[in-house]
Amino acid sequence: AVLRKLAQVELCMLRRVAMPKSRGPSQRAGRLAAHMARGTPPTAPSTTALVPHGWLRSFPTPETDQHLAWMGMKDTLGQDMFLIGPPGAARRRLAMQYCESVGREAEYCVVTRDTLEADLKQRKELTADGNSKRSVYVDAAPVRAAIHGRILILDGIEKAERNVLPTINNLLENREMSLDDGRFLMPAKRYDELAEELGPSVLAGRGLVRVSPDFRVIALGLPVPPFRGNPLDPPLRSRFQCRVVWPPSLPVSPGGLSEKLQTLVEAVAATEGMPHLSSDAAYRLAQLMGAAGQHLVPEDARPSVAQALRMVYPVAQLSKAMSRPASEDALQGLLNHLRLLGEDSSVSLESVRAAQDGNAELHFSSGSSVSVLPGKQGAVGTSVEGTLVKTPHVEGLLAGLARAWSCGHDVCLVGPAGSGKSAIVREWAAQLGYGVPGGPGLEFMFLVKDMIARELVQRRVTDPLGNTMWVETGVISAARNGSLLVLDGIHRLPPETLAALAPLLADRMLHLGLGNDSRGELELLVPSARRPPLPAGYEEGIGGVLVSEVHPAFRVIALAEPPSPSNPWLTEEVAGYFSFLNVEEVGSADISHIVATLCPQIAHLAPDLIGIADEIQLMDNGAACPLSLRRLLRVCRAAEASQTPQLRIQEDLKRQLLAKFSSWTM
């Protein structure tokens, strides 16, 4: 059945390659959408900083023309839109491309399971008023978009709780909403009729606010099922005109590797029971193999197709409908049929050196090198002494990091607790010039189960005077300063919470609220390539909107434990955020080598320690409290500094394993 599906995919692929290609999609898309815009153009944008910039030239695809033409027709008819499709950034980019092509302001709102009614209407803030405090209401993105005639982009509406989205149901249907500060949003037609009869000043005194006729909503969501989330209520779903946005195809050259990779992607999608391979992951696969129009990884240092596919598509950890062996066998069969199987690359990272132009050069054992942007808080090529022993497996992980880094990918290290993930990150950060933990170049953010989406980006606090304000988390400070952000423990967060960082991970973009800040009500965090052109004299922003750049050296490394049936944190959507590297559990031979290297004075005791660790693993309570590599090294370092190492090892083992509260004795 898989081979029949594959034959059908190959036939469709041949037909598609034979078709004439679209002329200049990035230029033609703008003309199509502009042509479909309504005869009476919308009011000129009052806040040019909110008009997206640089999206059309960044992500041109042949499918963009048709989507933008359809969106232009719906905008002409005054209808709200719902772009539905599989996981990936394609829908968000399409919404931004449309706003850019017609010159419309965009209010972007990420919807998570922690989104509240206040995030969609108004939030109360406290501010100083002389010697007392007064409360002020700050409009949320939907209210600002309705009043100023902007396009509201609701990203991830399937993640919202059922009682949240009905808050804006009346705004979608009738363009009406009652606000907490006593105002009432009214559709433009009724407002204009009353204004002619009573006058605008009377309506303003009664708290009536006109909703602009240019106000539109573009909702982005996943189909539920098969993907994780909450299905939309029928009344809410009926407010939108829907369009399916399939993943964009890879740039294909007939007969080349890119054509085979596109066929592989389509064959995976056609295989029943296989996890979804997102368009973002497919594009990263093409980048690693040099089939995306750019040769980012040197040819002699590239991984095999199977290696690269494991990095962007961890099928064994994603499998649900299929068993893990079955999904791996199916993928292996597809690779074999397309003649993409080959030996895994054994090329390792030889060294990291500072280049004359200020960049860092990654030198591979094959003799090739690639230049990447380093951190600014340390010397490039510095190694952290006494923390990492480069075993063959660690050498392979560093080579994988180098390949991902040269392509601009964020990375997720997946491995059991105490397997050396943090040590690898510290070594990599030192080599690339990001400095050491605690410094400004390396930002560790430890994630816990009870964190909500807002705490990943901004925290609402009270200053010493009692005023409410928003404080940035390490995520935002790392993005501003070009630091290496380490998200330690993303397996503890629900995927619906981690989605708050999706725009930053995929497109280096975030919209930040400023509350009652005197500088403005909104801040855009964008890369330099998509910074909107501002008028002279507005270096920061205009119209209450600040504009800040994401530093080009900003990168993200996530640390996680493998998913389990009780904690299936790795979904198809999360898999599209990172390139993955598996950190295997350290074997006995490697443990002996590591102990002998880091603690040479007690190297003769390493076999006994390994034997104790193996025995504990076989005990009933060993699974709950394993003797990991981290704990072994902690015990060994303490023993090496002691005058009675054997006695110290025995005492420390009891402490590490909580022997006082266990049933076993040493």
ZAMARGU-4260 file (C-alpha; in steps of 0.2 Angstrom, whole numbers, plus 5000, padded with zeros to 4 digits):
<rodrens>
0) 5000/5000/5000 | 5014/5012/5004 | 5022/5008/4987 | 5006/5012/4978 | 5004/5028/4987
5) 5022/5032/4983 | 5019/5028/4964 | 5004/5040/4965 | 5015/5054/4973 | 5029/5052/4960
10) 5016/5053/4946 | 5009/5069/4953 | 5027/5076/4956 | 5031/5073/4937 | 5015/5082/4932
15) 5019/5096/4944 | 5037/5098/4937 | 5031/5098/4919 | 5019/5113/4923 | 5025/5130/4919
20) 5031/5139/4934 | 5023/5155/4941 | 5032/5171/4936 | 5039/5180/4951 | 5027/5175/4965
25) 5033/5188/4977 | 5030/5202/4965 | 5014/5195/4957 | 5006/5191/4974 | 5006/5209/4979
30) 4998/5215/4963 | 4984/5201/4964 | 4980/5206/4982 | 4980/5224/4978 | 4969/5222/4963
35) 4956/5212/4973 | 4955/5225/4987 | 4939/5235/4988 | 4936/5249/4976 | 4936/5262/4991
40) 4954/5260/4998 | 4955/5259/5017 | 4960/5274/5027 | 4979/5277/5026 | 4988/5268/5041
45) 4991/5279/5055 | 5004/5268/5063 | 5016/5263/5049 | 5026/5252/5061 | 5011/5240/5061
50) 5011/5237/5043 | 5022/5221/5040 | 5037/5223/5030 | 5049/5211/5021 | 5037/5195/5022
55) 5034/5194/5003 | 5052/5194/4998 | 5057/5182/5012 | 5045/5168/5009 | 5039/5168/4991
60) 5030/5152/4986 | 5021/5147/4970 | 5005/5144/4981 | 5005/5162/4987 | 4996/5170/4972
65) 4980/5160/4974 | 4979/5162/4993 | 4982/5181/4992 | 4969/5183/4978 | 4956/5173/4989
70) 4960/5184/5004 | 4958/5199/4994 | 4941/5194/4988 | 4935/5190/5006 | 4942/5207/5012
75) 4932/5215/4998 | 4916/5207/5004 | 4919/5212/5022 | 4921/5194/5028 | 4933/5187/5041
80) 4944/5173/5037 | 4950/5157/5045 | 4966/5149/5038 | 4966/5131/5043 | 4980/5119/5039
85) 4993/5107/5047 | 5007/5113/5059 | 5019/5126/5053 | 5022/5144/5050 | 5015/5145/5033
90) 4998/5152/5039 | 5005/5165/5049 | 5017/5170/5035 | 5003/5171/5023 | 4993/5182/5034
95) 5008/5194/5036 | 5011/5194/5017 | 4993/5199/5014 | 4994/5213/5026 | 5010/5219/5018
100) 5004/5217/5000 | 4988/5229/5003 | 4997/5240/5016 | 4986/5236/5031 | 4991/5237/5049
105) 4991/5220/5058 | 4988/5217/5076 | 4995/5200/5080 | 4988/5190/5095 | 4995/5173/5100
110) 4981/5162/5108 | 4986/5149/5120 | 4977/5139/5133 | 4982/5152/5146 | 4973/5166/5136
115) 4960/5175/5147 | 4946/5187/5143 | 4957/5202/5148 | 4969/5197/5134 | 4955/5199/5122
120) 4946/5214/5129 | 4954/5226/5142 | 4967/5224/5156 | 4966/5235/5172 | 4982/5243/5177
125) 4986/5254/5192 | 4995/5270/5190 | 5000/5285/5201 | 4988/5300/5201 | 4996/5312/5213
130) 4997/5304/5230 | 4984/5291/5226 | 4982/5277/5214 | 4969/5276/5200 | 4965/5261/5189
135) 4966/5263/5170 | 4960/5251/5157 | 4972/5246/5143 | 4964/5240/5127 | 4969/5223/5120
140) 4974/5219/5102 | 4956/5215/5096 | 4949/5231/5103 | 4963/5241/5096 | 4961/5233/5079
145) 4942/5236/5079 | 4944/5255/5083 | 4958/5259/5071 | 4953/5248/5057 | 4967/5235/5057
150) 4968/5217/5053 | 4968/5206/5069 | 4977/5190/5067 | 4972/5177/5080 | 4986/5163/5079
155) 4981/5146/5087 | 4963/5148/5091 | 4961/5129/5093 | 4972/5131/5109 | 4960/5142/5118
160) 4948/5136/5132 | 4930/5135/5127 | 4924/5149/5138 | 4937/5162/5131 | 4934/5164/5112
165) 4915/5168/5114 | 4921/5184/5122 | 4924/5191/5105 | 4909/5182/5096 | 4898/5197/5096
170) 4913/5207/5089 | 4915/5195/5075 | 4896/5194/5071 | 4889/5211/5074 | 4905/5222/5077
175) 4899/5225/5094 | 4907/5223/5111 | 4904/5230/5129 | 4921/5235/5137 | 4925/5235/5156
180) 4928/5254/5156 | 4910/5257/5151 | 4912/5260/5133 | 4903/5251/5120 | 4909/5247/5102
185) 4896/5250/5089 | 4897/5245/5070 | 4901/5260/5059 | 4884/5261/5050 | 4874/5262/5066
190) 4886/5274/5074 | 4886/5286/5058 | 4867/5286/5058 | 4867/5291/5077 | 4881/5304/5074
195) 4870/5313/5061 | 4855/5313/5073 | 4864/5317/5090 | 4881/5323/5085 | 4898/5314/5089
200) 4901/5323/5105 | 4885/5316/5113 | 4890/5299/5107 | 4907/5301/5115 | 4899/5306/5131
205) 4888/5291/5131 | 4904/5280/5129 | 4899/5274/5111 | 4914/5270/5100 | 4914/5267/5082
210) 4921/5251/5075 | 4930/5255/5058 | 4923/5247/5043 | 4940/5242/5038 | 4942/5230/5053
215) 4945/5212/5048 | 4950/5196/5057 | 4961/5182/5051 | 4961/5167/5062 | 4974/5154/5061
220) 4971/5136/5067 | 4974/5117/5066 | 4961/5104/5061 | 4955/5096/5077 | 4956/5081/5075
225) 4968/5074/5070 | 4979/5087/5078 | 4979/5091/5097 | 4967/5105/5102 | 4949/5110/5106
230) 4937/5110/5091 | 4928/5127/5088 | 4910/5129/5093 | 4899/5129/5078 | 4892/5147/5081
235) 4910/5153/5082 | 4915/5143/5067 | 4901/5150/5056 | 4908/5168/5058 | 4923/5164/5047
240) 4926/5160/5028 | 4938/5145/5029 | 4952/5141/5017 | 4964/5126/5019 | 4982/5131/5018
245) 4993/5116/5013 | 5012/5116/5017 | 5021/5125/5003 | 5032/5114/4992 | 5051/5115/4992
250) 5060/5123/4978 | 5062/5109/4965 | 5075/5107/4952 | 5070/5092/4940 | 5081/5077/4942
255) 5090/5084/4958 | 5091/5080/4976 | 5077/5093/4980 | 5065/5083/4969 | 5068/5067/4978
260) 5066/5076/4995 | 5050/5084/4990 | 5044/5066/4984 | 5049/5060/5001 | 5039/5073/5010
265) 5024/5070/5000 | 5026/5051/5003 | 5027/5053/5021 | 5011/5063/5021 | 5002/5050/5010
270) 5007/5035/5022 | 4993/5031/5034 | 4998/5032/5052 | 5014/5042/5050 | 5016/5058/5060
275) 5015/5074/5051 | 5031/5081/5044 | 5029/5100/5045 | 5034/5112/5031 | 5046/5120/5042
280) 5055/5103/5046 | 5055/5099/5027 | 5063/5116/5023 | 5076/5113/5037 | 5080/5096/5029
285) 5083/5104/5012 | 5094/5117/5020 | 5105/5103/5029 | 5107/5094/5012 | 5110/5110/5002
290) 5094/5108/4992 | 5086/5124/4997 | 5095/5135/4985 | 5109/5139/4998 | 5124/5129/5002
295) 5125/5132/5020 | 5134/5116/5026 | 5150/5111/5016 | 5147/5097/5005 | 5159/5085/5013
300) 5152/5089/5030 | 5134/5086/5026 | 5125/5072/5035 | 5117/5058/5026 | 5098/5060/5021
305) 5094/5048/5035 | 5104/5058/5048 | 5096/5074/5042 | 5079/5067/5043 | 5081/5061/5061
310) 5087/5079/5065 | 5071/5087/5058 | 5059/5073/5060 | 5061/5062/5076 | 5048/5050/5070
315) 5051/5037/5084 | 5046/5049/5097 | 5032/5057/5088 | 5023/5040/5083 | 5006/5037/5090
320) 4995/5028/5078 | 5009/5017/5072 | 5021/5008/5084 | 5039/5016/5085 | 5047/5001/5076
325) 5033/5001/5062 | 5035/5020/5059 | 5054/5018/5058 | 5053/5003/5046 | 5040/5013/5035
330) 5052/5028/5034 | 5067/5017/5030 | 5057/5009/5016 | 5053/5025/5009 | 5071/5031/5009
335) 5077/5014/5001 | 5064/5016/4987 | 5070/5033/4983 | 5088/5028/4984 | 5092/5040/4998
340) 5099/5028/5010 | 5118/5029/5013 | 5131/5028/5027 | 5129/5040/5041 | 5143/5054/5040
345) 5157/5052/5052 | 5163/5069/5050 | 5167/5078/5067 | 5169/5096/5072 | 5188/5098/5074
350) 5189/5116/5081 | 5181/5133/5082 | 5192/5148/5078 | 5190/5166/5077 | 5190/5173/5059
355) 5198/5190/5054 | 5181/5197/5050 | 5175/5194/5067 | 5164/5179/5064 | 5168/5161/5071
360) 5174/5148/5059 | 5168/5130/5062 | 5182/5118/5055 | 5176/5100/5051 | 5188/5085/5051
365) 5184/5083/5032 | 5195/5099/5030 | 5181/5111/5026 | 5174/5125/5036 | 5159/5137/5038
370) 5158/5154/5045 | 5144/5158/5058 | 5140/5173/5068 | 5147/5172/5086 | 5142/5178/5103
375) 5149/5195/5109 | 5153/5190/5128 | 5168/5179/5126 | 5183/5174/5116 | 5179/5162/5102
380) 5186/5145/5103 | 5187/5145/5122 | 5184/5128/5130 | 5177/5125/5148 | 5190/5115/5157
385) 5184/5100/5168 | 5166/5099/5162 | 5165/5089/5146 | 5175/5074/5140 | 5173/5072/5121
390) 5168/5054/5119 | 5164/5048/5101 | 5145/5051/5104 | 5149/5069/5111 | 5159/5072/5095
395) 5144/5067/5084 | 5133/5079/5094 | 5145/5094/5092 | 5146/5090/5074 | 5126/5090/5073
400) 5126/5107/5082 | 5138/5114/5070 | 5128/5109/5055 | 5112/5116/5063 | 5121/5132/5068
405) 5127/5135/5050 | 5109/5134/5044 | 5102/5145/5057 | 5092/5132/5066 | 5087/5132/5084
410) 5091/5115/5092 | 5083/5104/5105 | 5094/5091/5115 | 5084/5076/5120 | 5091/5064/5133
415) 5088/5056/5150 | 5092/5066/5166 | 5110/5068/5170 | 5116/5062/5152 | 5127/5078/5150
420) 5115/5089/5140 | 5119/5105/5151 | 5138/5101/5149 | 5137/5100/5131 | 5128/5117/5130
425) 5141/5126/5141 | 5155/5119/5130 | 5146/5125/5114 | 5142/5142/5122 | 5160/5144/5127
430) 5167/5139/5110 | 5155/5151/5101 | 5159/5166/5112 | 5143/5167/5122 | 5153/5166/5138
435) 5149/5156/5154 | 5133/5153/5164 | 5128/5169/5174 | 5136/5180/5161 | 5126/5191/5149
440) 5129/5180/5134 | 5121/5164/5141 | 5104/5165/5147 | 5097/5149/5156 | 5078/5148/5159
445) 5073/5134/5169 | 5055/5129/5165 | 5043/5121/5178 | 5026/5113/5175 | 5015/5127/5183
450) 5022/5141/5171 | 5009/5149/5160 | 5012/5157/5143 | 5013/5174/5149 | 5028/5170/5161
455) 5038/5164/5146 | 5038/5182/5138 | 5033/5195/5151 | 5028/5195/5169 | 5016/5207/5177
460) 5023/5214/5193 | 5020/5229/5205 | 5034/5242/5207 | 5038/5249/5224 | 5025/5263/5222
465) 5011/5251/5218 | 5010/5254/5200 | 5008/5239/5188 | 5021/5236/5175 | 5027/5222/5163
470) 5044/5214/5166 | 5053/5205/5152 | 5059/5187/5155 | 5076/5180/5150 | 5068/5176/5133
475) 5066/5194/5128 | 5082/5200/5135 | 5092/5186/5126 | 5083/5191/5110 | 5088/5209/5112
480) 5106/5206/5117 | 5110/5192/5106 | 5112/5179/5119 | 5111/5161/5119 | 5094/5156/5127
485) 5094/5139/5135 | 5076/5133/5138 | 5080/5119/5151 | 5065/5107/5153 | 5053/5110/5139
490) 5046/5093/5142 | 5038/5100/5158 | 5028/5113/5148 | 5012/5108/5139 | 5013/5111/5120
495) 4999/5124/5121 | 5010/5134/5133 | 5026/5133/5123 | 5016/5139/5107 | 5018/5157/5115
500) 5036/5156/5108 | 5032/5150/5091 | 5033/5167/5082 | 5050/5170/5090 | 5057/5153/5086
505) 5050/5152/5068 | 5051/5170/5062 | 5060/5180/5076 | 5045/5190/5079 | 5035/5195/5094
510) 5022/5208/5099 | 5024/5214/5117 | 5012/5224/5127 | 5018/5239/5137 | 5002/5241/5148
515) 5002/5259/5154 | 5019/5263/5149 | 5022/5281/5144 | 5032/5276/5129 | 5017/5268/5120
520) 5005/5253/5121 | 5014/5241/5110 | 5031/5235/5105 | 5036/5226/5090 | 5051/5214/5091
525) 5057/5210/5073 | 5073/5205/5064 | 5082/5219/5055 | 5076/5212/5038 | 5058/5215/5043
530) 5060/5231/5052 | 5047/5243/5045 | 5053/5259/5037 | 5049/5273/5048 | 5048/5292/5044
535) 5063/5303/5049 | 5064/5307/5067 | 5055/5291/5073 | 5070/5280/5077 | 5060/5269/5089
540) 5042/5270/5083 | 5027/5280/5079 | 5009/5281/5085 | 5012/5273/5102 | 5021/5258/5094
545) 5039/5255/5098 | 5050/5245/5086 | 5065/5235/5092 | 5076/5222/5083 | 5080/5204/5087
550) 5099/5203/5088 | 5106/5192/5074 | 5117/5182/5086 | 5101/5177/5096 | 5099/5158/5096
555) 5089/5145/5106 | 5094/5128/5113 | 5081/5118/5122 | 5084/5103/5134 | 5071/5090/5136
560) 5069/5072/5142 | 5062/5059/5130 | 5043/5059/5128 | 5033/5045/5137 | 5015/5039/5136
565) 5012/5049/5152 | 5020/5065/5145 | 5018/5066/5126 | 5025/5083/5125 | 5033/5081/5108
570) 5019/5085/5096 | 5020/5088/5077 | 5019/5107/5081 | 5033/5107/5093 | 5043/5096/5081
575) 5043/5111/5069 | 5051/5123/5081 | 5069/5114/5082 | 5081/5103/5075 | 5083/5088/5087
580) 5099/5079/5093 | 5097/5063/5104 | 5109/5062/5119 | 5111/5044/5123 | 5113/5037/5140
585) 5131/5035/5144 | 5138/5017/5144 | 5149/5009/5156 | 5165/5011/5145 | 5162/5029/5143
590) 5158/5032/5161 | 5175/5024/5166 | 5184/5035/5153 | 5175/5051/5160 | 5179/5047/5178
595) 5197/5044/5174 | 5198/5060/5164 | 5190/5071/5177 | 5194/5063/5193 | 5211/5054/5189
600) 5215/5051/5208 | 5200/5039/5211 | 5200/5031/5193 | 5203/5014/5201 | 5187/5015/5210
605) 5177/5018/5194 | 5173/5000/5190 | 5165/4998/5208 | 5155/5014/5206 | 5148/5007/5189
610) 5144/4991/5197 | 5134/4999/5211 | 5125/5010/5198 | 5120/4994/5188 | 5114/4985/5204
615) 5103/5000/5209 | 5096/5001/5191 | 5090/4983/5194 | 5081/4987/5210 | 5063/4992/5211
620) 5067/5009/5218 | 5081/5012/5205 | 5069/5018/5192 | 5063/5032/5204 | 5080/5037/5209
625) 5093/5032/5196 | 5112/5035/5199 | 5115/5046/5184 | 5131/5052/5177 | 5129/5069/5185
630) 5127/5061/5202 | 5142/5049/5199 | 5153/5064/5195 | 5147/5074/5210 | 5151/5059/5221
635) 5168/5057/5213 | 5173/5075/5214 | 5169/5075/5233 | 5179/5059/5235 | 5194/5066/5226
640) 5195/5080/5238 | 5193/5069/5253 | 5207/5060/5263 | 5196/5045/5264 | 5188/5043/5247
645) 5180/5026/5249 | 5171/5031/5265 | 5166/5048/5257 | 5159/5038/5242 | 5149/5027/5253
650) 5142/5042/5263 | 5138/5052/5247 | 5130/5038/5238 | 5118/5036/5253 | 5114/5055/5252
655) 5112/5055/5233 | 5100/5040/5233 | 5091/5045/5249 | 5095/5028/5257 | 5088/5034/5274
660) 5071/5033/5266 | 5074/5018/5256 | 5072/4999/5260 | 5089/4994/5253 | 5106/4995/5262
665) 5124/4996/5256
</rodrens>
